[in-house]
């Protein structure tokens, strides 16, 4: 099966529809699938539900989909770097489902593993538990969290081979592996596609069985919070 596509637009062709559910890898601006996000913006797909640790920043990452009003709901852990996100949420324009980071990662992993739900102590006694099933195990309360299964996953990796085997670079791995596994279709952008057989099997972080479409592109490596020392 051919997995390599010439562009983000080509890789998403036939997959996008209004009201769809997207799982996105990345953490802040680290390891975000920026080319695929831009292609979704350009496609004009709307009423999106997006599961991602956060929503980028104003003007970059998932923030561009917020600016174009294409996102209906975010399932996120941290939203403090995006002023437009906060504005839309506080004004009632955007739905928000808060998840603790570990819970969000496990919801994605569970969905990819075919596990429909799991119990966790995280969130017990808080608003996170509102409306959720509660069970007692060994005298402790646990709440039921549902696994996430998205219509598509959009993911950023460092290297791939033509079979879609992926290698992530350092902290850019973050939410990308669990996000990749929980999509019905997984589309990946990478910095480099290497020949088949050139990746050491022991260094592969995500097997190609999870990857359906793949592109190579140029990426902008921004610093989310650039802090410099004043000159003497």
C-alpha positions in Angstrom: 0.0 0.0 0.0 1.4 3.4 -1.0 1.8 5.6 2.1 3.9 8.5 0.8 2.0 11.5 -0.5 3.4 14.7 -2.1 1.8 17.2 0.2 -0.3 17.7 3.3 -3.3 18.5 1.1 -2.9 15.3 -0.9 -2.5 13.2 2.2 -5.8 14.6 3.6 -7.7 14.2 0.4 -10.9 12.3 1.0 -10.6 12.2 4.7 -12.0 15.5 5.9 -15.6 16.3 6.6 -17.5 18.8 8.7 -18.2 17.7 12.3 -15.3 15.2 12.4 -13.2 14.3 15.4 -9.4 14.8 15.1 -6.7 13.6 17.5 -3.6 15.8 17.3 -0.1 15.1 18.6 2.2 17.7 20.0 2.8 19.6 23.3 2.8 23.4 23.0 4.8 24.0 19.8 6.9 20.9 20.3 6.2 18.1 17.8 3.1 19.6 16.3 1.8 18.6 12.9 1.9 22.1 11.6 1.7 21.3 7.9 -1.4 19.1 8.3 -3.0 21.7 10.5 -2.5 24.4 7.8 -4.0 22.0 5.2 -7.1 21.5 7.3 -7.4 25.3 7.7 -7.1 25.7 3.9 -9.7 23.0 3.3 -12.2 25.0 5.4 -13.5 21.9 7.3 -15.6 23.2 10.2 -17.4 22.1 13.4 -14.3 20.1 14.4 -13.8 18.4 17.7 -10.1 18.2 18.4 -8.3 16.2 21.1 -4.9 17.7 21.9 -2.9 18.6 25.0 -3.4 22.2 24.1 -4.2 24.4 21.1 -0.9 25.9 20.1 -0.5 29.6 20.4 -2.2 32.5 18.6 -1.3 32.3 15.0 0.5 29.0 15.0 -0.3 25.3 15.5 -4.0 24.6 16.3 -4.4 28.3 17.1 -4.9 28.9 13.3 -8.0 26.7 13.4 -9.4 28.6 16.3 -8.8 31.9 14.5 -10.7 30.7 11.5 -13.5 29.5 13.7 -13.3 25.9 12.4 -13.1 24.2 15.9 -16.4 23.6 17.8 -14.9 21.7 20.7 -11.5 21.1 22.3 -10.6 18.2 24.5 -7.5 19.5 26.2 -5.3 19.7 29.3 -3.7 23.1 29.1 -4.9 26.2 27.3 -3.0 29.1 28.9 -0.8 30.1 26.0 -3.6 30.9 23.6 -5.5 34.2 24.1 -8.0 33.5 21.3 -8.8 30.1 22.9 -9.5 31.8 26.2 -11.6 34.5 24.5 -13.8 32.0 22.6 -14.2 29.8 25.7 -15.2 32.6 28.0 -17.6 34.0 25.4 -19.3 30.7 24.9 -18.2 30.2 21.3 -16.0 27.2 22.1 -16.8 24.0 24.0 -14.1 22.7 26.2 -13.7 19.3 27.9 -10.8 19.5 30.4 -8.7 16.4 30.9 -5.7 15.9 33.2 -2.7 15.3 31.0 -2.2 11.7 32.1 -5.8 11.0 31.6 -5.8 12.4 28.1 -2.8 10.4 27.1 -4.3 7.2 28.5 -7.7 7.9 26.8 -5.8 8.1 23.5 -3.7 5.0 24.3 -6.8 3.1 25.4 -8.7 3.9 22.3 -5.9 2.7 20.1 -5.6 -0.5 22.1 -9.4 -1.2 21.7 -10.1 -0.5 25.4 -13.5 1.3 25.6 -12.9 2.7 29.1 -10.8 2.6 32.3 -11.0 3.7 35.9 -8.7 6.2 37.4 -8.4 8.1 40.7 -7.3 11.3 38.9 -10.1 13.8 39.1 -12.1 12.2 41.9 -13.8 14.8 44.0 -13.3 17.5 41.4 -15.4 18.9 38.5 -13.6 16.4 36.3 -15.7 13.7 37.9 -19.1 15.4 37.3 -21.5 13.0 35.5 -19.0 10.1 35.4 -19.5 6.6 36.7 -17.8 6.1 40.1 -16.7 2.7 41.5 -14.9 1.7 44.7 -11.8 -0.5 44.5 -10.1 -1.5 47.7 -11.9 1.3 49.5 -10.9 4.0 47.1 -13.1 5.8 44.6 -12.3 5.7 40.9 -14.0 7.5 38.0 -14.7 6.0 34.5 -12.9 7.6 31.6 -13.7 6.7 28.0 -11.1 5.7 25.4 -10.7 8.1 22.5 -11.3 6.9 18.9 -10.9 9.7 16.4 -11.8 9.9 12.8 -8.2 10.8 11.9 -5.0 11.3 13.8 -2.5 14.0 12.7 1.0 13.4 13.9 4.5 14.8 13.6 7.6 12.6 13.7 11.3 13.0 13.0 12.1 10.2 10.6 10.0 7.6 8.7 10.7 4.8 6.2 8.3 4.1 3.3 6.4 1.6 5.4 5.6 4.3 7.9 7.8 3.1 10.8 8.4 6.3 12.9 11.2 7.7 15.0 10.5 10.7 17.2 13.1 13.1 18.4 13.5 13.6 22.1 10.6 15.5 23.8 8.9 15.9 20.4 7.6 12.4 21.0 5.2 13.6 23.7 1.5 12.9 22.8 2.3 11.8 19.2 2.4 8.0 19.7 -0.9 7.7 21.6 -2.6 10.2 19.3 -1.3 8.2 16.3 -2.8 4.9 17.5 -6.3 6.2 18.3 -7.3 7.5 14.9 -9.2 5.4 12.4 -6.8 6.8 9.9 -3.4 8.2 10.9 -1.7 10.9 8.8 2.0 11.7 9.6 4.3 14.5 8.6 8.1 14.0 9.1 11.3 15.9 8.5 12.9 13.0 6.6 11.9 9.8 4.8 14.8 7.3 4.8 15.2 4.2 2.7 13.4 1.0 3.8 15.7 -1.0 6.0 17.8 1.9 7.2 16.1 2.3 10.5 17.4 0.1 13.3 14.3 -1.9 14.4 15.3 -1.3 18.1 15.0 2.5 17.6 11.6 2.5 16.0 9.1 4.2 18.4 5.9 3.5 16.4 5.4 0.6 14.0 4.2 1.4 10.5 1.1 -0.7 11.0 -0.5 2.4 12.6 0.4 4.8 9.8 -1.7 5.1 6.7 -0.4 8.3 5.0 2.9 10.1 5.2 4.4 13.3 3.9 7.8 14.9 4.2 8.1 18.7 4.6 9.9 21.7 5.9 9.1 22.6 9.4 9.4 25.9 11.4 10.9 25.3 14.9 9.6 28.1 17.0 10.3 28.7 20.7 7.1 29.0 22.6 8.4 31.2 25.4 11.6 32.9 24.3 13.4 34.3 27.3 16.7 36.0 26.9 19.1 37.7 29.3 19.5 41.4 29.0 22.8 42.6 27.7 25.2 43.9 30.3 
